[in-house]
Each structure stands twice: as C-alpha cells, then as structure tokens.
Amino acid sequence: MKVFLLSVLMFLVAGCSTGLRIDDSYTSSAQNSRVQYIVLHYTSADLQRSLQLLTQGEVSSHYLIGDKPATVYRLVDENRRAWHAGVSQWQGRTWLNGTTIGIEMVNQGFRDTPAGRVWQAYTDEQIEALILLLKDIMQRHNLAPGSIIAHSDIAPQRKSDPGPLFPWKRLADAGLMPWPDAAQVARQQAYFSSSLPSVQWFQEQLQHNGYEVPQTGELDKATRNVIAAFQMKYRPARYDGQPDAETAALLRVLNSMPR
C-alpha cells in the first residue's frame, strides 16, 4: 500500500513538472493602461431599475452611482470590457467599449411636457462621489485631464447623456479637465462677432476637439447634432446646434490649450 501511494505521489509531481510555467522576472517598459477615456452616462431610470438593466441585460458599465444615497457600485472589473459606449468615436478611435471605463449615474434624464423638455438635476452628493471616483481612476490609469468625456461626445447623433444639467465646470474646478478661460473666450467672441467663420471651419475645429463630424462645409443635421453636443457641455444655457460667435470662441480657446 505504501509503495502504491508513493508511486501515485511521484506521478502527480511528474505531471506538475510538465505543466505551463511562466517567468515573470522581466517586465517591458513599453506599456500603459488599456484605458484611454472615462465615459459618463445617465441611466434614465431609478436605482433598482438601473441595477437590473446594468446587471441582467445586454448593457453594462464599470460603475453605477446612486442618487440618494450616492452609493458607488462596481459592476464590472476595470480589466474587463463593459458594454456602455455602443457605436462610438472620439479622437479618431472607434468602438470605445474596449478602451474606456463607463460610469452610469442614476438620473431620469429628461421628460417631455407641454411646456417643453424638463431635465433632472444631479445631486451634490452624487457629483462629490463622482469626483472622488474619477480622481481615483485617473491616478491609477495615469490619465491626463481631458480624458473624461460624455456619451453625447462619442455618439452625438443618438445620445444626449449626461445632459445639459451635468456640472462639467465642477469637474474642471476639481482639476479633472481643462476649461476655457472666460476672459479669453470674451475676446475671441468679440472678434468672431464681426466675422463668423464658415461651416467648414466649425467642422474642422470640432474634429480637432475630438468629435466625429462631417467635413462637407454644409450645415447638415449631423453637423448640428455635433455642435449641440459641444454646446451642451461648454454652454448648456443654449445648445441649439447653430454655429455662432460664442461657440467659435469656445472652440478656438479650447483647441489652443495644451492636452
């Protein structure tokens, strides 16, 4: 019996010796995080429905931030792909699910009423939790300011989240993204008020900023949607999709800032 047990043990040891072995003593310096951007969304649902949609359906996100209380839920490990971006493009990169971290915030989005569209505001607690989460992610993945983008930035033809009431300026004040200097914008707006650039100029500047936009020189619906997405982020008081002097000034100042 002892001989039999010894034989079995020797067989198991021999079998293990033929298995895969990986040497981790060398590490390449030519590498970085797969994460290039963080994409912000609203859920268009309450907390329970949001959790159901993001854990049991065909869409997902890495994080979900509740509203009351602003609990941060981790739903997908950052090393894995979440299905939150869909057909998307930013700065020439496409299908961004594989290179982004998605953060959903519990927010109903909007409702259409006889008096017009009404958007739901975000809670202070929710934005404070988001800022802490963003700082943590950006530090761990060594992301530069400006890596935080809206779903409406990467899919302006079909998405509007996180919407015009999302406080992008608070993220900028927290050092998470660049923001155009008001004095510079005012000077540029005065210049453009006397000579508005062509539609082609707007298309080129929007493309430089990161958007996918037609380069036709025509103010078509697709171009207006992109202009509206940009305005919703930097001038939410009016996002009509029309090229104007203030929008031109914002583009000029932003595109002149270091990235």
C-alpha positions as CSV (number, residue, x, y, z in Angstrom):
1,M,0.0,0.0,0.0
2,K,2.8,2.4,0.9
3,V,4.5,1.6,-2.4
4,F,1.3,2.3,-4.3
5,L,0.8,5.7,-2.6
6,L,4.4,6.6,-3.2
7,S,4.0,5.8,-6.9
8,V,0.9,8.0,-7.1
9,L,2.7,10.9,-5.5
10,M,5.6,10.6,-7.8
11,F,3.3,10.5,-10.8
12,L,1.5,13.7,-9.6
13,V,4.8,15.5,-9.1
14,A,6.0,14.5,-12.5
15,G,2.7,15.6,-14.1
16,C,3.0,19.0,-12.4
17,S,6.5,19.4,-13.7
18,T,5.3,19.2,-17.3
19,G,2.7,22.0,-16.9
20,L,2.9,25.5,-18.1
21,R,5.4,27.7,-16.4
22,I,5.7,31.5,-16.9
23,D,8.7,33.5,-15.9
24,D,7.7,37.0,-14.6
25,S,11.2,38.2,-13.8
26,Y,11.2,40.6,-16.8
27,T,8.8,43.4,-17.4
28,S,8.6,45.6,-20.6
29,S,8.8,49.3,-20.2
30,A,6.7,49.7,-23.4
31,Q,3.3,49.5,-21.9
32,N,0.4,51.5,-20.4
33,S,-3.1,51.1,-19.3
34,R,-5.7,49.9,-21.9
35,V,-8.0,52.7,-20.5
36,Q,-7.8,55.9,-22.5
37,Y,-11.1,57.6,-21.6
38,I,-13.8,57.6,-19.0
39,V,-17.3,58.0,-20.4
40,L,-20.2,59.5,-18.3
41,H,-23.8,58.5,-18.7
42,Y,-27.2,58.8,-17.0
43,T,-29.4,55.7,-16.6
44,S,-32.8,57.2,-17.5
45,A,-34.2,55.1,-14.6
46,D,-34.3,54.9,-10.8
47,L,-31.8,52.9,-8.8
48,Q,-33.5,49.5,-8.8
49,R,-34.3,49.6,-12.5
50,S,-30.8,50.8,-13.2
51,L,-29.2,47.9,-11.3
52,Q,-31.5,45.5,-13.1
53,L,-30.6,46.9,-16.5
54,L,-26.9,47.0,-15.9
55,T,-26.5,43.6,-14.3
56,Q,-29.2,41.4,-16.0
57,G,-29.5,43.0,-19.5
58,E,-27.3,43.4,-22.6
59,V,-25.8,46.7,-21.4
60,S,-23.3,47.2,-18.6
61,S,-21.0,49.7,-17.1
62,H,-18.0,49.5,-14.8
63,Y,-19.6,51.7,-12.1
64,L,-23.0,53.0,-11.1
65,I,-23.5,55.9,-8.8
66,G,-26.8,56.1,-6.9
67,D,-28.6,59.3,-6.2
68,K,-30.0,59.0,-2.6
69,P,-27.6,57.9,-1.1
70,A,-24.8,58.3,-3.7
71,T,-23.5,54.8,-3.3
72,V,-20.8,53.8,-5.8
73,Y,-21.4,50.3,-7.2
74,R,-18.7,48.4,-9.0
75,L,-20.5,46.2,-11.6
76,V,-17.6,45.3,-14.0
77,D,-14.0,44.9,-13.1
78,E,-11.9,47.6,-14.8
79,N,-9.8,45.0,-16.5
80,R,-12.8,43.7,-18.4
81,R,-14.9,45.2,-21.2
82,A,-18.3,46.7,-20.3
83,W,-21.0,47.3,-22.9
84,H,-21.8,51.0,-22.3
85,A,-20.5,53.0,-25.3
86,G,-22.0,51.3,-28.3
87,V,-21.2,52.6,-31.8
88,S,-18.8,55.4,-30.8
89,Q,-15.8,57.5,-31.9
90,W,-13.5,60.0,-30.2
91,Q,-10.2,61.5,-31.5
92,G,-10.3,59.0,-34.4
93,R,-10.7,56.0,-32.2
94,T,-13.8,53.8,-32.7
95,W,-15.9,51.3,-30.8
96,L,-14.7,52.6,-27.5
97,N,-16.0,49.8,-25.2
98,G,-12.6,48.2,-25.2
99,T,-10.6,51.3,-24.2
100,T,-12.9,53.1,-21.8
101,I,-14.3,52.9,-18.3
102,G,-18.1,53.6,-18.2
103,I,-19.7,55.4,-15.3
104,E,-23.5,55.5,-15.1
105,M,-25.3,57.9,-12.8
106,V,-28.8,57.3,-11.6
107,N,-30.8,60.1,-13.2
108,Q,-34.0,60.1,-15.1
109,G,-32.6,62.2,-17.9
110,F,-35.5,64.2,-19.3
111,R,-39.2,64.1,-19.7
112,D,-41.2,66.0,-22.4
113,T,-44.0,68.1,-21.2
114,P,-46.5,70.5,-22.9
115,A,-44.2,73.3,-21.7
116,G,-41.1,71.7,-23.2
117,R,-38.4,69.3,-22.2
118,V,-37.5,69.1,-18.5
119,W,-34.2,67.7,-17.3
120,Q,-33.4,66.2,-14.0
121,A,-30.6,67.7,-12.0
122,Y,-27.9,65.7,-10.3
123,T,-27.5,65.8,-6.5
124,D,-24.5,67.4,-4.9
125,E,-23.7,64.1,-3.1
126,Q,-23.7,62.3,-6.4
127,I,-21.3,64.7,-8.0
128,E,-19.0,64.7,-5.0
129,A,-18.9,60.8,-5.1
130,L,-18.2,61.0,-8.9
131,I,-15.3,63.4,-8.4
132,L,-13.7,61.1,-5.9
133,L,-14.1,58.1,-8.2
134,L,-12.8,60.0,-11.2
135,K,-9.7,61.1,-9.3
136,D,-9.0,57.5,-8.2
137,I,-9.4,56.1,-11.7
138,M,-7.3,58.8,-13.3
139,Q,-4.5,58.4,-10.9
140,R,-4.4,54.6,-11.2
141,H,-4.5,54.6,-15.0
142,N,-2.3,57.7,-15.4
143,L,-5.0,59.6,-17.4
144,A,-4.4,63.2,-18.4
145,P,-7.0,65.9,-17.7
146,G,-9.5,65.9,-20.5
147,S,-9.8,62.1,-20.6
148,I,-13.4,62.4,-19.2
149,I,-16.0,62.6,-21.9
150,A,-19.7,62.4,-22.3
151,H,-21.7,59.7,-24.1
152,S,-23.1,62.6,-26.2
153,D,-19.5,63.4,-27.2
154,I,-18.7,60.0,-28.6
155,A,-22.2,59.3,-30.1
156,P,-23.7,62.8,-30.8
157,Q,-26.1,61.5,-33.4
158,R,-28.0,59.3,-31.0
159,K,-27.2,60.2,-27.4
160,S,-27.6,63.2,-25.1
161,D,-26.3,62.0,-21.7
162,P,-25.3,63.1,-19.2
163,G,-27.3,66.1,-20.4
164,P,-27.2,69.9,-20.1
165,L,-27.6,69.9,-16.3
166,F,-24.5,67.9,-15.7
167,P,-22.0,70.3,-14.0
168,W,-18.8,69.9,-16.1
169,K,-17.4,73.1,-14.6
170,R,-17.3,71.4,-11.2
171,L,-15.1,68.7,-12.7
172,A,-12.9,71.4,-14.2
173,D,-12.7,73.2,-10.8
174,A,-11.6,69.9,-9.3
175,G,-8.7,69.7,-11.7
176,L,-10.1,66.9,-13.8
177,M,-10.5,68.6,-17.1
178,P,-9.4,71.7,-18.9
179,W,-11.9,74.6,-19.1
180,P,-11.8,77.7,-21.4
181,D,-10.7,80.9,-19.7
182,A,-13.7,83.3,-19.6
183,A,-11.6,86.4,-20.5
184,Q,-10.1,84.7,-23.5
185,V,-13.5,83.5,-24.7
186,A,-14.9,87.0,-24.4
187,R,-12.0,88.4,-26.5
188,Q,-12.4,85.8,-29.2
189,Q,-16.2,86.2,-29.2
190,A,-15.9,89.9,-29.9
191,Y,-13.6,89.0,-32.8
192,F,-15.9,86.4,-34.2
193,S,-19.0,88.6,-33.8
194,S,-17.8,90.7,-36.7
195,S,-16.7,87.8,-38.9
196,L,-18.3,84.4,-38.2
197,P,-16.2,81.5,-39.6
198,S,-17.5,79.2,-42.2
199,V,-19.3,75.9,-41.5
200,Q,-16.2,74.1,-42.8
201,W,-14.2,75.9,-40.1
202,F,-16.6,74.7,-37.4
203,Q,-16.4,71.2,-38.7
204,E,-12.6,71.3,-38.7
205,Q,-12.4,72.7,-35.1
206,L,-14.9,70.2,-33.8
207,Q,-12.9,67.4,-35.4
208,H,-9.7,68.7,-33.8
209,N,-11.5,68.8,-30.4
210,G,-12.2,65.1,-30.8
211,Y,-15.7,64.8,-32.4
212,E,-16.7,62.7,-35.4
213,V,-18.2,65.3,-37.7
214,P,-18.8,65.6,-41.5
215,Q,-16.3,67.6,-43.3
216,T,-18.6,68.8,-46.1
217,G,-18.8,72.5,-45.4
218,E,-22.6,72.2,-45.1
219,L,-24.7,72.7,-42.0
220,D,-26.5,69.4,-42.2
221,K,-28.3,67.6,-39.4
222,A,-25.3,65.6,-38.4
223,T,-23.1,68.7,-38.0
224,R,-25.8,70.5,-36.0
225,N,-26.0,67.5,-33.7
226,V,-22.3,67.7,-33.0
227,I,-22.4,71.4,-32.4
228,A,-25.3,70.9,-30.0
229,A,-23.3,68.2,-28.1
230,F,-20.3,70.6,-27.8
231,Q,-22.6,73.4,-26.7
232,M,-24.4,71.2,-24.1
233,K,-21.0,70.6,-22.5
234,Y,-19.5,74.1,-22.6
235,R,-22.5,76.3,-23.0
236,P,-25.5,74.4,-21.6
237,A,-27.7,77.6,-21.4
238,R,-28.2,77.3,-25.2
239,Y,-27.5,74.2,-27.2
240,D,-29.4,74.8,-30.4
241,G,-26.8,73.4,-32.7
242,Q,-26.3,76.7,-34.6
243,P,-22.8,78.0,-35.2
244,D,-22.3,81.4,-33.5
245,A,-19.6,83.6,-32.2
246,E,-19.6,82.3,-28.7
247,T,-19.3,78.7,-29.9
248,A,-16.5,79.6,-32.2
249,A,-14.7,81.4,-29.3
250,L,-15.1,78.4,-27.1
251,L,-13.7,76.1,-29.8
252,R,-10.7,78.4,-30.5
253,V,-9.7,78.7,-26.9
254,L,-10.2,75.0,-26.1
255,N,-8.2,73.9,-29.1
256,S,-5.4,76.3,-28.3
257,M,-5.0,74.7,-24.8
258,P,-2.3,72.1,-24.2
259,R,-3.6,68.5,-24.0
